[in-house]
Amino acid sequence: MLIDLSHSIEHGMITYKGLPAPIICDYLSREESKSKYAPGTEFQIGKIEMVANTGTYLDCPFHRYADGHDLSQIQLEKLASLDAVLIEVEGTQSIGKNFFERKDLAGKAVIVYTGWSKHWRTDAYFENHPFLTAEAADYLVSQKVILVGIDSHNIDDTRGNTRPVHSALLKNEILIVEHMTNLDLLKEKQFRFTAVPPKFVGVGTFPVRAFASVE
């Protein structure tokens, strides 16, 4: 069974306050295409203008570090069919390392369920959201995890201008997936995790269709 863990991307949708919403429109409409093809043959070619941090997206090292790997350099083995574990922290804002201790995390995708996605596309989503502490990030680095995902507005505390979690994880080639959803459907389940972006050169973040394959 496959469980979709991604938000849909819609025209005018705000993912992150201060960043522009995507513009989704026709480059070639079906009506306009009629003049280019045989009668009864119509096509639509879409046009999308958006920042990379839109919807449910993956961060790779280039997002934080100029010399880090970009999307085109990330191996598929770090993105697809990863052994995964769900960490349940619903009701907690500051997520410390104690939530991750005494768990088998090495080589896995660590998916953090906060329940915050219930606020998606509301003003509440941007304020007082759950986040990992720097200590938690350092612990995940020490455990050699592959990827960390979260269903919150940001994996870091955005009330300041430092980003210790992004810095620690991405410096150590640990990928990040933010703005996930439907993580409640993974409770008490064994699953594998996939989140594959397009193979862009010179880009460190891009939307993904994240999903779980439940065993």
C-alpha positions in Angstrom: 0.0 0.0 0.0 1.2 3.5 -0.9 0.5 6.5 1.3 0.9 10.0 -0.2 2.7 12.3 2.2 2.8 15.4 0.0 0.6 18.5 -0.2 -0.9 19.4 -3.6 0.6 22.5 -5.2 -2.0 25.0 -6.4 -1.9 28.4 -8.1 -1.6 31.2 -5.6 -0.7 28.9 -2.7 1.7 30.2 0.0 4.1 27.7 1.4 6.5 30.0 3.3 5.6 33.6 4.4 7.7 36.1 2.4 8.2 33.8 -0.6 5.9 34.2 -3.7 3.1 31.8 -4.5 3.4 29.7 -7.6 1.9 30.9 -10.9 0.3 28.0 -12.8 -1.2 28.7 -16.1 -1.3 27.7 -19.8 1.7 28.3 -22.0 -0.4 26.8 -24.8 -4.1 26.3 -24.2 -6.2 23.6 -25.8 -8.1 26.3 -27.7 -4.9 27.8 -29.0 -3.5 24.4 -30.0 -6.4 23.8 -32.4 -4.6 26.0 -35.0 -1.5 23.9 -34.8 -2.8 20.3 -35.1 -5.3 18.3 -37.1 -9.0 18.7 -36.4 -10.0 17.0 -33.1 -6.4 17.0 -31.9 -5.7 19.3 -28.9 -3.0 19.6 -26.4 -2.3 21.7 -23.3 1.2 22.8 -22.4 1.4 24.2 -18.9 3.7 27.0 -17.6 4.8 27.1 -13.9 6.7 29.9 -12.2 7.7 29.3 -8.6 10.4 29.4 -6.1 12.0 26.0 -5.3 10.7 26.1 -1.7 7.1 25.3 -2.6 4.8 22.6 -1.3 6.4 19.5 0.2 10.0 19.8 -0.7 13.5 18.3 -0.3 16.6 20.2 0.9 20.0 18.9 -0.1 23.4 20.3 0.9 23.6 23.0 -1.9 20.6 24.7 -0.3 22.8 25.7 2.7 26.4 25.3 1.4 27.8 26.7 -1.9 30.1 23.6 -2.2 27.4 21.1 -1.2 25.9 18.6 -3.6 23.0 19.9 -5.6 19.9 17.9 -6.7 21.6 16.5 -9.7 24.3 15.0 -7.5 22.1 13.2 -5.0 22.2 9.4 -5.4 18.8 7.7 -5.8 19.8 5.4 -3.0 19.4 8.4 -0.7 16.0 9.2 -2.0 14.0 6.1 -2.9 12.7 3.1 -0.9 14.5 4.1 2.3 14.0 2.0 5.4 12.2 4.4 7.7 11.0 5.0 11.2 8.2 7.3 12.5 8.9 9.4 15.6 5.7 10.6 17.2 6.0 14.0 18.9 2.5 15.4 18.6 1.9 18.3 21.0 5.6 19.1 21.4 7.1 22.3 20.0 10.8 22.0 20.8 11.8 18.4 19.8 14.9 17.3 21.7 17.2 14.4 21.3 15.3 12.4 23.9 12.6 11.5 21.3 15.3 9.8 19.2 17.4 8.0 21.8 17.3 4.3 22.2 15.9 3.8 18.6 17.5 2.1 15.7 18.1 5.0 13.3 21.3 4.3 11.5 20.9 4.3 7.7 17.2 5.2 7.9 14.8 8.0 7.0 13.6 9.5 10.2 10.1 10.9 9.8 8.9 13.2 12.6 5.1 13.3 13.1 4.1 16.6 14.8 0.5 16.8 13.6 1.2 20.4 12.5 0.0 19.7 8.9 -3.6 20.2 10.2 -2.8 23.9 10.0 -1.7 23.8 6.4 -2.8 26.9 4.4 -3.9 28.8 7.6 -2.2 31.7 9.4 -1.6 29.3 12.4 0.8 27.2 10.2 3.5 29.8 10.3 3.4 30.6 14.0 4.9 28.7 16.9 5.4 25.6 14.8 7.2 22.4 16.0 11.0 22.2 15.3 14.0 20.1 16.1 16.6 21.4 18.6 20.3 21.7 17.7 21.0 18.9 20.1 18.5 16.7 18.4 20.2 17.4 15.0 23.6 16.6 16.4 22.3 13.3 17.7 20.8 12.4 14.4 24.1 13.2 12.7 25.9 10.9 15.3 23.4 8.1 14.4 24.2 8.4 10.7 20.6 8.8 9.5 20.0 9.3 5.7 17.2 11.7 5.7 14.9 13.6 8.2 11.4 14.5 7.3 8.8 16.6 9.2 5.2 17.7 8.8 5.9 21.2 10.1 6.5 24.7 8.7 10.3 24.3 9.2 12.6 21.8 10.8 14.4 24.7 12.5 13.0 27.3 15.0 12.2 30.3 12.8 11.9 32.8 15.6 15.5 33.7 15.1 17.8 33.9 12.1 20.1 30.9 12.8 19.3 27.5 11.3 21.4 25.0 13.3 19.4 22.0 12.3 19.7 22.7 8.5 23.3 23.5 9.1 24.2 20.3 10.9 22.2 17.9 8.8 23.1 19.3 5.4 26.7 19.6 6.3 26.7 15.9 6.9 24.9 15.0 3.7 21.6 14.3 5.5 18.7 15.3 3.4 15.6 17.1 4.7 12.0 17.0 3.7 9.6 19.7 5.1 5.9 20.4 4.9 4.8 16.8 4.8 1.3 15.5 5.6 -0.7 12.4 6.4 1.9 11.1 8.8 -0.8 10.0 11.2 -1.5 7.2 8.7 1.9 5.7 9.4 1.4 5.1 13.1 2.3 1.6 14.2 3.3 0.7 10.6 6.5 -0.6 9.0 7.2 1.4 5.9 9.7 2.6 3.4 10.0 6.2 2.3 10.6 7.8 -1.1 10.9 11.5 -2.0 12.6 12.1 -5.4 13.0 15.6 -6.9 13.9 16.4 -10.6 17.6 16.2 -11.5 18.4 20.0 -11.5 21.9 21.3 -11.7 22.6 24.3 -9.4 19.5 23.9 -7.3 19.4 22.8 -3.6 15.6 22.5 -3.0 12.6 21.4 -5.0 9.1 19.9 -4.5 8.8 16.2 -4.2 6.0 13.6 -4.3 6.9 12.0 -1.0 5.2 8.7 -0.2 5.4 5.7 2.1 5.3 2.1 1.0 3.7 0.3 3.9 4.9 -3.3 4.4 
